[in-house]
Amino acid sequence: MLFRSAIIGSAALIVLSTAQTQSADGDKEVAAIEDTVNEIQMEATQCWAYFEFVKHCAENDKRTDLVNLADSSIQSAKKIAFLYGTTHRMTPDAMTSRFKMALEEQKELIASSCVNLASLYVRYGKRCKEVIEHPDAVYKNNICAKANESDDCQTLRALDQSSRH
């Protein structure tokens, strides 16, 4: 499923890049897709950092069940972040640097204390669950929110349908 999102995103970039020479709207469409890929990469990176804190705090409380769940979520978020980052032509160093910045920002939000983890949960919990469980839907919702015409969303849905066969 994660790879389907990247394939859809890459295919959409190719289709819209070709359309770029045929229409003045091509630049806007390509920019919308590139922005969406960049935004999802950043969201996945923030989720990666969030789940690292969840894991750390669960380890402190000796909650093995939560540690295992958080670790699985970390792996999913990291995979999505690197998949979308690669699609966006980011270097591994740039992706890792974004992760370090997200960690620092979140560390400040909780004042380096697990007692304040609720601050992260409120900001990231629900959205991170969506990002790691349904990256395809997040991609489609983000790109369709940027689309000015319903045709753009229909094209993406057609690409998604063809990728399933």
Residue pairs with C-beta under 8 A, 6 or more apart in sequence:
1 135
1 136
2 76
2 79
2 80
2 83
2 135
3 83
4 136
4 160
4 163
4 164
5 40
5 80
5 83
5 84
5 135
5 136
5 139
6 83
6 84
6 86
6 87
7 163
8 136
8 139
8 156
8 159
8 160
8 163
9 33
9 36
9 37
9 84
9 87
9 139
10 87
11 159
11 163
12 33
12 143
12 155
12 156
12 159
13 30
13 33
13 34
13 87
15 155
15 159
16 26
16 29
16 30
16 33
17 26
17 30
19 25
19 26
19 29
20 26
20 27
20 29
20 30
25 148
28 148
29 152
32 143
32 146
32 147
32 152
33 143
34 88
35 146
36 139
36 142
36 143
36 146
37 84
37 87
37 88
37 139
38 84
38 88
39 142
40 80
40 84
40 131
40 135
40 138
40 139
40 142
41 80
41 81
41 84
41 85
41 87
41 88
41 90
41 95
41 98
42 98
43 127
43 128
43 131
43 138
44 77
44 78
44 80
44 81
44 84
44 131
44 132
44 135
45 77
45 81
45 95
45 98
45 99
45 102
46 102
46 106
46 124
46 128
47 73
47 77
47 80
47 81
47 124
47 127
47 128
47 131
47 132
48 74
48 77
48 78
48 81
48 99
48 102
49 99
49 102
49 103
49 105
49 106
50 77
50 106
50 120
50 124
50 125
50 128
51 70
51 73
51 74
51 77
51 128
52 70
52 74
52 103
53 106
53 107
53 110
53 114
53 117
53 120
54 66
54 70
54 73
54 117
54 120
55 66
55 67
55 70
55 71
55 74
56 114
57 114
57 117
58 64
58 66
58 67
58 70
59 67
60 114
61 114
73 128
73 132
76 132
77 128
77 131
77 132
80 131
80 132
80 135
81 95
81 98
81 99
82 92
82 95
85 94
85 95
106 120
106 124
109 116
109 119
109 120
109 123
110 116
110 117
110 119
110 120
130 137
130 138
131 138
136 160
140 153
140 156
140 157
140 160
143 152
143 153
143 156
144 152
144 153
144 156
147 153
